Amino acid sequence: MQFNTFDAILQSGETEDEAIEYLHGMVWCECGVTTQSIGHYQFVDSYEGVSLYYNYAGDYYFFVDDTES
């Protein structure tokens, strides 16, 4: 699936709670966005136009700009 992902990701070792805390604390307007095709993902949470997903094949969390059309 195609996503408009923010350039910030959290590598393995971060917990889901830490990823959610990062989602709520980051200033997303200061982070770049790239369109990427990503598979093997699971939705985790959403906050103010940004969704958090976990890529279980790569063991990392990524953030999606839900405001982009």
N, C-alpha and C positions, 0 to 999 in steps of 0.2 A: 504494500500500500504506500502511496505517496503522502508524505508529511512535510509541513513547514516546520522544521525543527530549529530550536535555538542552538547556538554553538556550545552551550554549556551541557555537559553530561556528567554523571556520577558513576565512576567505575566500580567494579566489584569491591566488596568490603563495606560499602555503605548499607545501612539498614533501610527498610521501607520508611520507618519513622523519620530517619535523618533526611531521606529524599523528600518527604512531605514537608518537613521543616524548611528545607532549601527552597521548595516551591513557593511557600508562603513568605519567605524572607528576601528573595532575590528581586532586584530592580530590573525587570525584564525588558523595559524600553531601552536599556543600555547594552543589550546583548544582540548580536547579529542573528539572522535567520537564513537557513539554507533548506532548499527542497531536496528531500532524500526519499529513496524507496527503502522501506524497512519491513522485514518480516519477523515472525516469532516474537510478538509483543503482547503485553497484557496491560490494559488500562488500570491505573492505580488511583488517581485523584485528579481533581480539577480545581483551579482557583483563579478568579478574575481574568478569564480568557486564555489561560495557560493550562494545558493538560499534561499530566505526568504518566509516563508509560515505563514498563519494565521490559527490557529485551532479554528473554530467558535463554536465548542461544548465545548471546555475547556477554551476559551477566553484567548489564549496566542499565542505568535509568536515563531516559531522555525526555525532553520537554518540548511540547508542540504548541505553536502559536495558533490558537483557535480563532483569532480575530482576522487572520489572512483569508482572503477568498480564493 
